[in-house]
Amino acid sequence: NNRGVAKRNLNDLQGAIEDFTKAIQINPNLAGAYYTRGMAKYALGDTNGACMDFKMAAKLGFSFATKR
């Protein structure tokens, strides 16, 4: 997850998405990973994928995701 954040900060959005996906595979309850992956997807124009990730983050208790 942290490597995904670092890649997002370096504007490597596709790499960030891959890292967040791996983090989610390891821990499917990692709400922040869904949210930050959603942000990366949104920045790349994948609004449907971003919406799905925001909904999952909200379902897992990441209430900030409902403000997107």
MIKELO-21685 format. One record per residue: x, y, z of N, C-alpha, C in turn. Coordinates in steps of 0.001 Angstrom, whole numbers, plus 500000, padded with zeros to 6 digits. Example, Ala and Ser with C-alpha at 12.3 -4.5 7.8 and 13.67 -1.06 7.14 Angstrom:
2
<atom><n_east>513190</n_east><n_north>494310</n_north><n_up>507800</n_up><ca_east>512300</ca_east><ca_north>495500</ca_north><ca_up>507800</ca_up><c_east>513200</c_east><c_north>496700</c_north><c_up>507800</c_up></atom>
<atom><n_east>512850</n_east><n_north>497750</n_north><n_up>507080</n_up><ca_east>513670</ca_east><ca_north>498940</ca_north><ca_up>507140</ca_up><c_east>512900</c_east><c_north>500030</c_north><c_up>507870</c_up></atom>
end
This chain:
68
<atom><n_east>500831</n_east><n_north>498811</n_north><n_up>500000</n_up><ca_east>500000</ca_east><ca_north>500000</ca_north><ca_up>500000</ca_up><c_east>500877</c_east><c_north>501255</c_north><c_up>500000</c_up></atom>
<atom><n_east>501899</n_east><n_north>501269</n_north><n_up>500830</n_up><ca_east>502771</ca_east><ca_north>502447</ca_north><ca_up>500886</ca_up><c_east>503498</c_east><c_north>502680</c_north><c_up>499568</c_up></atom>
<atom><n_east>503884</n_east><n_north>501600</n_north><n_up>498909</n_up><ca_east>504550</ca_east><ca_north>501754</ca_north><ca_up>497616</ca_up><c_east>503573</c_east><c_north>502336</c_north><c_up>496593</c_up></atom>
<atom><n_east>502309</n_east><n_north>501951</n_north><n_up>496676</n_up><ca_east>501289</ca_east><ca_north>502532</ca_north><ca_up>495810</ca_up><c_east>501151</c_east><c_north>504023</c_north><c_up>496034</c_up></atom>
<atom><n_east>501175</n_east><n_north>504440</n_north><n_up>497282</n_up><ca_east>501110</ca_east><ca_north>505871</ca_north><ca_up>497602</ca_up><c_east>502317</c_east><c_north>506596</c_north><c_up>497022</c_up></atom>
<atom><n_east>503495</n_east><n_north>505988</n_north><n_up>497171</n_up><ca_east>504709</ca_east><ca_north>506607</ca_north><ca_up>496627</ca_up><c_east>504621</c_east><c_north>506738</c_north><c_up>495107</c_up></atom>
<atom><n_east>504147</n_east><n_north>505701</n_north><n_up>494442</n_up><ca_east>504024</ca_east><ca_north>505764</ca_north><ca_up>492980</ca_up><c_east>502991</c_east><c_north>506806</c_north><c_up>492562</c_up></atom>
<atom><n_east>501898</n_east><n_north>506902</n_north><n_up>493323</n_up><ca_east>500892</ca_east><ca_north>507922</ca_north><ca_up>493017</ca_up><c_east>501510</c_east><c_north>509311</c_north><c_up>493148</c_up></atom>
<atom><n_east>502316</n_east><n_north>509514</n_north><n_up>494182</n_up><ca_east>502972</ca_east><ca_north>510811</ca_north><ca_up>494373</ca_up><c_east>503971</c_east><c_north>511123</c_north><c_up>493271</c_up></atom>
<atom><n_east>504503</n_east><n_north>510086</n_north><n_up>492637</n_up><ca_east>505421</ca_east><ca_north>510259</ca_north><ca_up>491508</ca_up><c_east>504685</c_east><c_north>510303</c_north><c_up>490171</c_up></atom>
<atom><n_east>503357</n_east><n_north>510289</n_north><n_up>490244</n_up><ca_east>502476</ca_east><ca_north>510334</ca_north><ca_up>489066</ca_up><c_east>502568</c_east><c_north>509064</c_north><c_up>488215</c_up></atom>
<atom><n_east>502992</n_east><n_north>507969</n_north><n_up>488819</n_up><ca_east>502966</ca_east><ca_north>506660</ca_north><ca_up>488161</ca_up><c_east>501643</c_east><c_north>506005</c_north><c_up>488546</c_up></atom>
<atom><n_east>500565</n_east><n_north>506470</n_north><n_up>487937</n_up><ca_east>499236</ca_east><ca_north>506052</ca_north><ca_up>488356</ca_up><c_east>498959</c_east><c_north>504589</c_north><c_up>488062</c_up></atom>
<atom><n_east>499398</n_east><n_north>504097</n_north><n_up>486921</n_up><ca_east>499174</ca_east><ca_north>502687</ca_north><ca_up>486600</ca_up><c_east>499936</c_east><c_north>501791</c_north><c_up>487575</c_up></atom>
<atom><n_east>501165</n_east><n_north>502167</n_north><n_up>487881</n_up><ca_east>501941</ca_east><ca_north>501411</ca_north><ca_up>488868</ca_up><c_east>501295</c_east><c_north>501457</c_north><c_up>490236</c_up></atom>
<atom><n_east>500736</n_east><n_north>502604</n_north><n_up>490593</n_up><ca_east>500048</ca_east><ca_north>502745</ca_north><ca_up>491876</ca_up><c_east>498838</c_east><c_north>501821</c_north><c_up>491933</c_up></atom>
<atom><n_east>498075</n_east><n_north>501783</n_north><n_up>490856</n_up><ca_east>496898</ca_east><ca_north>500914</ca_north><ca_up>490810</ca_up><c_east>497310</c_east><c_north>499456</c_north><c_up>491012</c_up></atom>
<atom><n_east>498384</n_east><n_north>499049</n_north><n_up>490372</n_up><ca_east>498865</ca_east><ca_north>497670</ca_north><ca_up>490517</ca_up><c_east>499242</c_east><c_north>497379</c_north><c_up>491974</c_up></atom>
<atom><n_east>499917</n_east><n_north>498324</n_north><n_up>492624</n_up><ca_east>500327</ca_east><ca_north>498115</ca_north><ca_up>494010</ca_up><c_east>499131</c_east><c_north>498106</c_north><c_up>494962</c_up></atom>
<atom><n_east>498166</n_east><n_north>498994</n_north><n_up>494738</n_up><ca_east>496976</ca_east><ca_north>498996</ca_north><ca_up>495583</ca_up><c_east>496184</c_east><c_north>497699</c_north><c_up>495397</c_up></atom>
<atom><n_east>496139</n_east><n_north>497209</n_north><n_up>494166</n_up><ca_east>495454</ca_east><ca_north>495946</ca_north><ca_up>493900</ca_up><c_east>496126</c_east><c_north>494803</c_north><c_up>494653</c_up></atom>
<atom><n_east>497437</n_east><n_north>494783</n_north><n_up>494660</n_up><ca_east>498174</ca_east><ca_north>493745</ca_north><ca_up>495399</ca_up><c_east>497902</c_east><c_north>493868</c_north><c_up>496897</c_up></atom>
<atom><n_east>497893</n_east><n_north>495099</n_north><n_up>497413</n_up><ca_east>497612</ca_east><ca_north>495314</ca_north><ca_up>498835</ca_up><c_east>496215</c_east><c_north>494808</c_north><c_up>499183</c_up></atom>
<atom><n_east>495256</n_east><n_north>495027</n_north><n_up>498290</n_up><ca_east>493879</ca_east><ca_north>494575</ca_north><ca_up>498515</ca_up><c_east>493808</c_east><c_north>493048</c_north><c_up>498468</c_up></atom>
<atom><n_east>494596</n_east><n_north>492421</n_north><n_up>497595</n_up><ca_east>494633</ca_east><ca_north>490957</ca_north><ca_up>497551</ca_up><c_east>495160</c_east><c_north>490391</c_north><c_up>498870</c_up></atom>
<atom><n_east>496139</n_east><n_north>491074</n_north><n_up>499453</n_up><ca_east>496718</ca_east><ca_north>490623</ca_north><ca_up>500718</ca_up><c_east>495746</c_east><c_north>490877</c_north><c_up>501873</c_up></atom>
<atom><n_east>495112</n_east><n_north>492039</n_north><n_up>501865</n_up><ca_east>494167</ca_east><ca_north>492402</ca_north><ca_up>502925</ca_up><c_east>492929</c_east><c_north>493037</c_north><c_up>502306</c_up></atom>
<atom><n_east>491897</n_east><n_north>492255</n_north><n_up>502019</n_up><ca_east>490695</ca_east><ca_north>492773</ca_north><ca_up>501359</ca_up><c_east>489916</c_east><c_north>493797</c_north><c_up>502184</c_up></atom>
<atom><n_east>490264</n_east><n_north>493978</n_north><n_up>503448</n_up><ca_east>489572</ca_east><ca_north>494944</ca_north><ca_up>504299</ca_up><c_east>490314</c_east><c_north>496270</c_north><c_up>504411</c_up></atom>
<atom><n_east>491309</n_east><n_north>496495</n_north><n_up>503577</n_up><ca_east>492123</ca_east><ca_north>497711</ca_north><ca_up>503626</ca_up><c_east>491395</c_east><c_north>498840</c_north><c_up>502882</c_up></atom>
<atom><n_east>490505</n_east><n_north>499497</n_north><n_up>503591</n_up><ca_east>489635</ca_east><ca_north>500509</ca_north><ca_up>502988</ca_up><c_east>490415</c_east><c_north>501620</c_north><c_up>502301</c_up></atom>
<atom><n_east>491502</n_east><n_north>502059</n_north><n_up>502909</n_up><ca_east>492292</ca_east><ca_north>503140</ca_north><ca_up>502323</ca_up><c_east>492877</c_east><c_north>502779</c_north><c_up>500974</c_up></atom>
<atom><n_east>493200</n_east><n_north>501510</n_north><n_up>500775</n_up><ca_east>493743</ca_east><ca_north>501067</ca_north><ca_up>499488</ca_up><c_east>492685</c_east><c_north>501166</c_north><c_up>498397</c_up></atom>
<atom><n_east>491446</n_east><n_north>500828</n_north><n_up>498740</n_up><ca_east>490366</ca_east><ca_north>500985</ca_north><ca_up>497761</ca_up><c_east>490198</c_east><c_north>502464</c_north><c_up>497402</c_up></atom>
<atom><n_east>490226</n_east><n_north>503309</n_north><n_up>498418</n_up><ca_east>490036</ca_east><ca_north>504742</ca_north><ca_up>498169</ca_up><c_east>491143</c_east><c_north>505314</c_north><c_up>497295</c_up></atom>
<atom><n_east>492405</n_east><n_north>505030</n_north><n_up>497654</n_up><ca_east>493505</ca_east><ca_north>505607</ca_north><ca_up>496888</ca_up><c_east>493605</c_east><c_north>504987</c_north><c_up>495495</c_up></atom>
<atom><n_east>493252</n_east><n_north>503712</n_north><n_up>495366</n_up><ca_east>493195</ca_east><ca_north>503117</ca_north><ca_up>494025</ca_up><c_east>492102</c_east><c_north>503799</c_north><c_up>493207</c_up></atom>
<atom><n_east>490972</n_east><n_north>504082</n_north><n_up>493849</n_up><ca_east>489898</ca_east><ca_north>504807</ca_north><ca_up>493174</ca_up><c_east>490345</c_east><c_north>506182</c_north><c_up>492698</c_up></atom>
<atom><n_east>491121</n_east><n_north>506859</n_north><n_up>493516</n_up><ca_east>491620</ca_east><ca_north>508184</ca_north><ca_up>493116</ca_up><c_east>492529</c_east><c_north>508068</c_north><c_up>491886</c_up></atom>
<atom><n_east>493377</n_east><n_north>507053</n_north><n_up>491863</n_up><ca_east>494264</ca_east><ca_north>506852</ca_north><ca_up>490717</ca_up><c_east>493451</c_east><c_north>506502</c_north><c_up>489468</c_up></atom>
<atom><n_east>492448</n_east><n_north>505654</n_north><n_up>489624</n_up><ca_east>491595</ca_east><ca_north>505293</ca_north><ca_up>488485</ca_up><c_east>490861</c_east><c_north>506525</c_north><c_up>487962</c_up></atom>
<atom><n_east>490366</n_east><n_north>507336</n_north><n_up>488869</n_up><ca_east>489651</ca_east><ca_north>508556</ca_north><ca_up>488478</ca_up><c_east>490568</c_east><c_north>509485</c_north><c_up>487686</c_up></atom>
<atom><n_east>491799</n_east><n_north>509631</n_north><n_up>488156</n_up><ca_east>492763</ca_east><ca_north>510498</ca_north><ca_up>487465</ca_up><c_east>493075</c_east><c_north>509992</c_north><c_up>486060</c_up></atom>
<atom><n_east>492954</n_east><n_north>508671</n_north><n_up>485854</n_up><ca_east>493198</ca_east><ca_north>508088</ca_north><ca_up>484532</ca_up><c_east>491934</c_east><c_north>508033</c_north><c_up>483669</c_up></atom>
<atom><n_east>490820</n_east><n_north>508528</n_north><n_up>484220</n_up><ca_east>489583</ca_east><ca_north>508577</ca_north><ca_up>483443</ca_up><c_east>488685</c_east><c_north>507369</c_north><c_up>483604</c_up></atom>
<atom><n_east>489030</n_east><n_north>506456</n_north><n_up>484496</n_up><ca_east>488209</ca_east><ca_north>505269</ca_north><ca_up>484738</ca_up><c_east>487201</c_east><c_north>505592</c_north><c_up>485836</c_up></atom>
<atom><n_east>486154</n_east><n_north>506333</n_north><n_up>485484</n_up><ca_east>485199</ca_east><ca_north>506779</ca_north><ca_up>486490</ca_up><c_east>484380</c_east><c_north>505620</c_north><c_up>487057</c_up></atom>
<atom><n_east>484058</n_east><n_north>504631</n_north><n_up>486233</n_up><ca_east>483310</ca_east><ca_north>503469</ca_north><ca_up>486736</ca_up><c_east>484136</c_east><c_north>502676</c_north><c_up>487745</c_up></atom>
<atom><n_east>485386</n_east><n_north>502429</n_north><n_up>487415</n_up><ca_east>486266</ca_east><ca_north>501709</ca_north><ca_up>488335</ca_up><c_east>486485</c_east><c_north>502490</c_north><c_up>489620</c_up></atom>
<atom><n_east>486633</n_east><n_north>503805</n_north><n_up>489481</n_up><ca_east>486818</ca_east><ca_north>504649</ca_north><ca_up>490655</ca_up><c_east>485591</c_east><c_north>504604</c_north><c_up>491553</c_up></atom>
<atom><n_east>484421</n_east><n_north>504675</n_north><n_up>490951</n_up><ca_east>483173</ca_east><ca_north>504649</ca_north><ca_up>491718</ca_up><c_east>483042</c_east><c_north>503338</c_north><c_up>492482</c_up></atom>
<atom><n_east>483387</n_east><n_north>502236</n_north><n_up>491860</n_up><ca_east>483320</ca_east><ca_north>500933</ca_north><ca_up>492531</ca_up><c_east>484271</c_east><c_north>500893</c_north><c_up>493730</c_up></atom>
<atom><n_east>485478</n_east><n_north>501441</n_north><n_up>493546</n_up><ca_east>486442</ca_east><ca_north>501456</ca_north><ca_up>494649</ca_up><c_east>485986</c_east><c_north>502379</c_north><c_up>495772</c_up></atom>
<atom><n_east>485433</n_east><n_north>503545</n_north><n_up>495433</n_up><ca_east>484935</ca_east><ca_north>504464</ca_north><ca_up>496464</ca_up><c_east>483803</c_east><c_north>503811</c_north><c_up>497256</c_up></atom>
<atom><n_east>482917</n_east><n_north>503098</n_north><n_up>496564</n_up><ca_east>481812</ca_east><ca_north>502421</ca_north><ca_up>497251</ca_up><c_east>482330</c_east><c_north>501343</c_north><c_up>498199</c_up></atom>
<atom><n_east>483334</n_east><n_north>500601</n_north><n_up>497766</n_up><ca_east>483894</ca_east><ca_north>499561</ca_north><ca_up>498625</ca_up><c_east>484608</c_east><c_north>500188</c_north><c_up>499829</c_up></atom>
<atom><n_east>485328</n_east><n_north>501273</n_north><n_up>499604</n_up><ca_east>486001</ca_east><ca_north>501954</ca_north><ca_up>500715</ca_up><c_east>484972</c_east><c_north>502435</c_north><c_up>501735</c_up></atom>
<atom><n_east>483869</n_east><n_north>503002</n_north><n_up>501245</n_up><ca_east>482810</ca_east><ca_north>503467</ca_north><ca_up>502144</ca_up><c_east>482184</c_east><c_north>502303</c_north><c_up>502903</c_up></atom>
<atom><n_east>481957</n_east><n_north>501193</n_north><n_up>502207</n_up><ca_east>481375</ca_east><ca_north>500001</ca_north><ca_up>502835</ca_up><c_east>482264</c_east><c_north>499483</c_north><c_up>503964</c_up></atom>
<atom><n_east>483576</n_east><n_north>499653</n_north><n_up>503789</n_up><ca_east>484528</ca_east><ca_north>499186</ca_north><ca_up>504800</ca_up><c_east>484774</c_east><c_north>500227</c_north><c_up>505897</c_up></atom>
<atom><n_east>484044</n_east><n_north>501348</n_north><n_up>505836</n_up><ca_east>484127</ca_east><ca_north>502323</ca_north><ca_up>506904</ca_up><c_east>484939</c_east><c_north>503563</c_north><c_up>506618</c_up></atom>
<atom><n_east>485439</n_east><n_north>503709</n_north><n_up>505404</n_up><ca_east>486210</ca_east><ca_north>504896</ca_north><ca_up>505031</ca_up><c_east>485230</c_east><c_north>505967</c_north><c_up>504592</c_up></atom>
<atom><n_east>484661</n_east><n_north>506690</n_north><n_up>505554</n_up><ca_east>483534</ca_east><ca_north>507597</ca_north><ca_up>505278</ca_up><c_east>483898</c_east><c_north>508743</c_north><c_up>504337</c_up></atom>
<atom><n_east>485168</n_east><n_north>509136</n_north><n_up>504276</n_up><ca_east>485579</ca_east><ca_north>510217</ca_north><ca_up>503374</ca_up><c_east>485288</c_east><c_north>509856</c_north><c_up>501926</c_up></atom>
<atom><n_east>485240</n_east><n_north>508576</n_north><n_up>501614</n_up><ca_east>484988</ca_east><ca_north>508121</ca_north><ca_up>500237</ca_up><c_east>483598</c_east><c_north>508522</c_north><c_up>499749</c_up></atom>
<atom><n_east>482674</n_east><n_north>508747</n_north><n_up>500642</n_up><ca_east>481320</ca_east><ca_north>509130</ca_north><ca_up>500240</ca_up><c_east>481240</c_east><c_north>510581</c_north><c_up>499792</c_up></atom>
<atom><n_east>482295</n_east><n_north>511331</n_north><n_up>499996</n_up><ca_east>482318</ca_east><ca_north>512745</ca_north><ca_up>499616</ca_up><c_east>482829</c_east><c_north>512962</c_north><c_up>498197</c_up></atom>
<atom><n_east>483178</n_east><n_north>511894</n_north><n_up>497499</n_up><ca_east>483708</ca_east><ca_north>511989</ca_north><ca_up>496130</ca_up><c_east>482591</c_east><c_north>511948</c_north><c_up>495137</c_up></atom>
end
